[in-house]
Amino acid sequence: MVVVGVLLPSSYHVERSVIIHQSNKSIFPYLNKLQKWPSWTALNVNKDYSLEQTYFGPNQGIGSGMTYQGDKLGKGTITIIDNEMDDHVTFSLLINNRFNTTGNIQLEHVSDSTARATITLDGDVGFHLPNRYIILMIDNIAGSLFQESLNRLKTVTEMKKTQPVEGL
């Protein structure tokens, strides 16, 4: 198992997209304010009834963060580390105080009333052999959660008739 583990890749990339019939400007506030994430991400009480979330830092944008803990979802910390108005939000994700990764949610302008939202997750587990085995399944595990989250983001934002207030 050790020899095979050493030969396994240490880095990973997960990516999912969805077309949303709303403008980038209407979608961006749902990405840039972590208090809005439970309305669309799989990180919510529907997935884990024991989930507790605490927010820290600024209300939105760079430096804002959230810690979470639940029986099914484990514990983690999400912090927005970069953003650009109506374009993208980049975040760091620390899972169970040992699995650190970087995610990005990119909005691509398709038309005035349509955008493509793409979530990516990239990381490297280094020489930690058990995590090298785990990342063999990460595309299926994280990918299905990403697709569910993007579909919820689509539903939530397409139901909005007016544009929410945006900000960095």
VOFIMI-390750 format. One record per residue (C-alpha): x, y, z; residue in three letters; residue number from 1; chain. Coordinates in pm, whole numbers, plus 50000, padded with zeros to 5 digits. Layout:
BEGIN
- X Y Z ALA NUM A
...
//
This chain:
BEGIN
- 50000 50000 50000 MET 1 A
- 50289 50237 50075 VAL 2 A
- 50451 50183 49733 VAL 3 A
- 50119 50237 49555 VAL 4 A
- 50045 50544 49773 GLY 5 A
- 50377 50702 49679 VAL 6 A
- 50293 50656 49310 LEU 7 A
- 49945 50812 49342 LEU 8 A
- 49903 51178 49247 PRO 9 A
- 49925 51431 49529 SER 10 A
- 49733 51712 49359 SER 11 A
- 49370 51734 49257 TYR 12 A
- 49131 51955 49062 HIS 13 A
- 48752 51942 49079 VAL 14 A
- 48532 52156 48855 GLU 15 A
- 48158 52190 48791 ARG 16 A
- 47952 52454 48605 SER 17 A
- 47593 52560 48550 VAL 18 A
- 47419 52819 48332 ILE 19 A
- 47211 53064 48535 ILE 20 A
- 46953 53293 48379 HIS 21 A
- 47054 53597 48579 GLN 22 A
- 47324 53859 48539 SER 23 A
- 47661 53835 48710 ASN 24 A
- 47557 54137 48916 LYS 25 A
- 47254 53950 49053 SER 26 A
- 47451 53634 49138 ILE 27 A
- 47767 53785 49288 PHE 28 A
- 47619 53887 49627 PRO 29 A
- 47531 53521 49694 TYR 30 A
- 47897 53432 49651 LEU 31 A
- 48063 53724 49827 ASN 32 A
- 47864 53708 50153 LYS 33 A
- 47912 53382 50343 LEU 34 A
- 47587 53436 50537 GLN 35 A
- 47409 53372 50205 LYS 36 A
- 47592 53044 50137 TRP 37 A
- 47349 52827 50339 PRO 38 A
- 47072 52932 50098 SER 39 A
- 47251 52767 49807 TRP 40 A
- 47545 52549 49911 THR 41 A
- 47528 52188 50024 ALA 42 A
- 47678 52321 50348 LEU 43 A
- 47344 52363 50522 ASN 44 A
- 47113 52207 50781 VAL 45 A
- 46935 52001 50515 ASN 46 A
- 47259 51801 50477 LYS 47 A
- 47344 51797 50849 ASP 48 A
- 47081 51888 51110 TYR 49 A
- 47350 51927 51374 SER 50 A
- 47535 52189 51167 LEU 51 A
- 47649 52499 51355 GLU 52 A
- 47797 52796 51170 GLN 53 A
- 47978 53100 51308 THR 54 A
- 48081 53399 51098 TYR 55 A
- 48386 53618 51154 PHE 56 A
- 48560 53915 50997 GLY 57 A
- 48394 54165 50767 PRO 58 A
- 48029 54118 50669 ASN 59 A
- 48133 54028 50313 GLN 60 A
- 48430 54014 50082 GLY 61 A
- 48797 53954 50148 ILE 62 A
- 48869 53847 50504 GLY 63 A
- 48514 53738 50584 SER 64 A
- 48490 53383 50704 GLY 65 A
- 48280 53108 50851 MET 66 A
- 48353 52813 51075 THR 67 A
- 48120 52516 51067 TYR 68 A
- 48079 52196 51261 GLN 69 A
- 47836 51910 51220 GLY 70 A
- 47808 51537 51271 ASP 71 A
- 47797 51458 50897 LYS 72 A
- 47990 51749 50747 LEU 73 A
- 48268 51754 51006 GLY 74 A
- 48429 52083 51091 LYS 75 A
- 48597 52342 50882 GLY 76 A
- 48676 52703 50810 THR 77 A
- 48602 52896 50491 ILE 78 A
- 48764 53235 50435 THR 79 A
- 48727 53461 50131 ILE 80 A
- 49081 53541 50020 ILE 81 A
- 49018 53720 49688 ASP 82 A
- 48730 53860 49487 ASN 83 A
- 48644 54085 49199 GLU 84 A
- 48303 54249 49174 MET 85 A
- 48062 54046 48959 ASP 86 A
- 48347 53818 48844 ASP 87 A
- 48478 53574 49107 HIS 88 A
- 48524 53481 49471 VAL 89 A
- 48827 53278 49580 THR 90 A
- 48823 53106 49918 PHE 91 A
- 49040 52891 50137 SER 92 A
- 48884 52583 50291 LEU 93 A
- 49033 52403 50589 LEU 94 A
- 48857 52074 50662 ILE 95 A
- 48898 51905 51001 ASN 96 A
- 49206 52121 51075 ASN 97 A
- 49427 51921 50837 ARG 98 A
- 49298 51925 50480 PHE 99 A
- 49364 52270 50331 ASN 100 A
- 49247 52357 49981 THR 101 A
- 49162 52656 49762 THR 102 A
- 48833 52706 49584 GLY 103 A
- 48712 52955 49329 ASN 104 A
- 48367 53048 49205 ILE 105 A
- 48392 53217 48867 GLN 106 A
- 48109 53401 48692 LEU 107 A
- 48137 53414 48315 GLU 108 A
- 47922 53668 48130 HIS 109 A
- 47717 53484 47868 VAL 110 A
- 47462 53760 47799 SER 111 A
- 47304 54051 47990 ASP 112 A
- 47070 53806 48162 SER 113 A
- 47274 53485 48162 THR 114 A
- 47594 53374 48333 ALA 115 A
- 47794 53057 48369 ARG 116 A
- 47894 52985 48730 ALA 117 A
- 48190 52753 48773 THR 118 A
- 48322 52617 49103 ILE 119 A
- 48673 52477 49116 THR 120 A
- 48869 52321 49399 LEU 121 A
- 49244 52272 49380 ASP 122 A
- 49493 52137 49626 GLY 123 A
- 49787 51917 49699 ASP 124 A
- 49814 51667 49984 VAL 125 A
- 50191 51631 49955 GLY 126 A
- 50334 51305 50085 PHE 127 A
- 50042 51228 50318 HIS 128 A
- 49970 50878 50185 LEU 129 A
- 49617 50828 50330 PRO 130 A
- 49505 51156 50169 ASN 131 A
- 49648 51041 49835 ARG 132 A
- 49398 50755 49846 TYR 133 A
- 49118 50993 49948 ILE 134 A
- 49179 51225 49652 ILE 135 A
- 49109 50935 49417 LEU 136 A
- 48743 50986 49516 MET 137 A
- 48743 51365 49555 ILE 138 A
- 48607 51440 49207 ASP 139 A
- 48301 51224 49274 ASN 140 A
- 48248 51340 49632 ILE 141 A
- 48320 51712 49595 ALA 142 A
- 48189 51720 49238 GLY 143 A
- 47844 51595 49338 SER 144 A
- 47827 51850 49623 LEU 145 A
- 47937 52125 49384 PHE 146 A
- 47676 52031 49125 GLN 147 A
- 47404 52023 49390 GLU 148 A
- 47519 52362 49519 SER 149 A
- 47528 52517 49171 LEU 150 A
- 47180 52386 49095 ASN 151 A
- 47056 52542 49419 ARG 152 A
- 47235 52870 49334 LEU 153 A
- 47058 52865 48998 LYS 154 A
- 46720 52808 49163 THR 155 A
- 46770 53071 49434 VAL 156 A
- 46898 53344 49201 THR 157 A
- 46654 53277 48918 GLU 158 A
- 46363 53311 49163 MET 159 A
- 46476 53667 49246 LYS 160 A
- 46288 53930 49047 LYS 161 A
- 46500 54223 49162 THR 162 A
- 46873 54253 49188 GLN 163 A
- 47013 54237 49543 PRO 164 A
- 47256 54499 49671 VAL 165 A
- 47608 54404 49575 GLU 166 A
- 47935 54482 49740 GLY 167 A
- 48294 54378 49799 LEU 168 A
//
